[in-house]
Amino acid sequence: MYKETNKRSVLKGITWRVIATTTTMIIVYIFFGRLDLAIAAGLLESILKVGLYWAHERVWHKFRWGMNRIEPFNLWFTGLPLSGKTTIADAVYKELEKFNIPLERLDSKDIRELLPNIGYTREDRNSHIGRIGHLIRTLQNNSISTVASFVSPYSESRKQIREMVKNNIVVYVKTDLETCKQRDTQGKYLKALTGEFQNFTGVSDVYEEPKYAEIVINTDSMSVDDAVGEIVTYIKKLYLN
């Protein structure tokens, strides 16, 4: 979360005092008809009350009473390759940014570019998801929520994430395999079908559908905007009220 600095508190005090002091000077002048007395009263009041305002703000800042802590959450988008996970997750991330909460975006493509030697066997994928879970947990320890999109095809790896992080929300982007193939402008599915890509989810490797997803988005019947609206509403209800 954002922490107000001393400079910001002082500036707020000064701008408020300009208004308040001008009002005081006008009142003194109206009652006593002396400009010198009005100016003196205004200056003295400004000096004293700016200091008092700063002290008052600092004291209240030390108390958490009346303040609700936003618990960090993890939105975990899973689904077949080209199911629409990244597109929806990106849009959700942009909407959640408007709430000014500490938030990070994690996507499989970006992480694999950092760690290019990660394989695609079941063991490799599960180990990779474990590393992602550790990263998310570290971010959460610093009160940072995450929007993560990974194919994560195996039930055991998704279970691992649920056990490792707090407030995990699985968003299953459910899309028909044929629809995914039609969206494939880079020919990934074709390369998998011809054997060029090994262990490709949905072709030469399985995708185990989540049995316990908090949110299911069927992109065959739901638009991106409607999906984003449903997910953001869910988060607002649980964590942003």
N, C-alpha and C positions, 0 to 999 in steps of 0.2 A: 504494500500500500504506500501511498504518498505521505511523507512527513513534512509538516510545515516548518520552514526554517525561521530563524530569528529575524532575518532580513525581511521576509514576507510579513511577519507579525508586526514589525516596526513600521513598514510601509502602510499596512492596513490602518495602524494607529494614527499615522500622520494624515492620511486622506480623510479619515473620520474626524480628526480634530480640526481640520480646516473648516469643515462644515459646522461642527459644534462650537468652535471658538468664534466664528463669525456671528453665529446666533447669540452667543453670550455678550459679545461687544455691542450688538444692536440693542439688546435688552438693557444693558447698563446705560447706554447713551440715552435711550428713551426715558429711563427713570431719573437719571441725574443730569443729563444735558451736558456732560463733560466728555469730550473726545479723548483727552489724555487718560482719564480714569478708565474709560472703556477699553483703550488699547492696553493699559497696564494689566487690567483684570484678564483680558483675553490672553496675553502672553503668559502670565503666571499660571492660568488654568491649563494652557496648552502643555507647558513643560511638565507640570505635575501629572496631568492625566495621561499623557503619552507613556510616561514611565509606569504608571499604575496599570494601564491597559496591557502593556507588555508583560508585567509581572503576573497579572490576572490570567492571561493566555498561557503562560508557561506553567503556572500551577495547575490549571485544568488539563493541560496536555499530559500531565503525569498520572492522571486518573483515568481508568478505562470504563468507569461507571457510565452507563448510557450509550456506550459504543458497541456495535455488533461487529465481531471479527468475521471476515469473509473466509470461510474454509476453502482451501485449495481443492480443486476437483480435476479429474482427468476424463476428457471425452475421448473414448477409444473407438475410432471408426474402423470397421473390418468389413471385408467383402471380396469378391472375385476381382482379379485385375481388370481395370477399366469399368468397374461397376459404378463409378461416380464418387468414390470416397474422397479423393483429393479435392475435387470441385466443390462438393458440399462442405467439406471441412474448412477449406479456404474461406468460403462465404460466411460460415458460422464464426470463424475467427475474427473476421472483419466486423461482424455485428457485435461480438462480445467486447472488442476493443473499445467500443463506444461507452462502455461502463467504467472505463479507467481502472480496471483491475490488473494486477500483475499477471501476465499471460504469455505463454510461449507456444509456437507452432512447430510440431515435429512431424515430418513426413518420411516415409520409407526411402524415397528416391534421394532426398538430401542426406540422410544418414548413410546410405550405401555409397554415396560419392565420397564421404569422409573415410569409410572403411570398405574399400573396393574388393578386398579379398574374402569377404564373407560368402560362404557357399549357400546352396539352396536345398541341401538335404534336410530331412526332418530335424536331425540333431543340430545342424547349423542354424536353421531358422529358430529353433527353440532357444539356443544359446544367444542368438541375436536379440530376441525379444526380452530375454533376461537382462541384457545390457541396457535396453531401452527402459525397462522397469526401474533399474537402478538410477538412470538419469532422471526419470520422472520423480522418483522418490526424493532425490537430492533437490530438485526444483521445488517440490512441495514443502520440504523442510525450510525453505526460504519463502514460503507463502506464495509460491508461483503456481498458477493453474496451467494446464496443458490441453491442447487440442492435437491429438495424435492420429495419424492415418497410416495403417499398416494392413497388408493382406491378412497376416496372422491366421493362417488357415487351420491350425490345429487347436483343438479344445484345451489341451494341456498348457499351451503357451498363453492362451487368453486367461486360463485359470491362474497361471503364474502372475500375470499382470494384476489380476483382481486381488490376489493375496499380498502383493508387494506394495501397492499404492493405496492411498486413501480416496474415498469418494469416487470410485471408478464407475463410469457410465459407458456401457457398451452400446454403440450405435451400429446396428447391422444394416449395411447398405445392400439390400436384397435385389439382385438383378439377374434376369434370365441369362444363361450362358450365351445364347445366340445373340442377345442384345449387346453383350460385351464384345463379341466378335465383330458386330457391325460398327461399333465405335472405334475399332482398332485401326487407326490410320497409319500406324508404324509397322504393321505386319507381325506383331509379336505372337499372336495366336497361330498364324500361318507357319511361323518359324518353329513353334512348339509342335505343331501337327506334323511337320516334316522332320522332326527330330533334331533340329538345330539348337533349340532351347530344351534343356533337360529339367525335370522336376518343376514343370510349369503348372501352377495351380489351375485346376479346371480342365487340363488336358492330360498331362502325364503325372499329375499329382492331385491328391484329393483336397477338397475344401469341406471341412466339417462345420456345418451350419451351427451358429450359437443357439443353445437351448434356453439361455437365460439372458437375453439382450433387453436392456431397459427401453431402448427405442429401436423400432424396425422401420426402415425407410425403403419402400418399394419404388424404385426409380422408373419402373415400367408404367406406373400409374400416378406418380407424384412428381410435381415440378421441383426444381432446385429451390425456388423461392418458398414453396410450401414446406419443403423439408427443413429449410433453415428456420422458418418461423416456428415449426413444431419443436425443434431442438432448443432454440433460444428461449422459448416459453418454458420449457422443462427446466432449464438452468436457472432462469429468473425465479421461478417458483421455489426452487430448493435452496439457492445460494445467494441470490441478489436482492431479496426483499428486505 
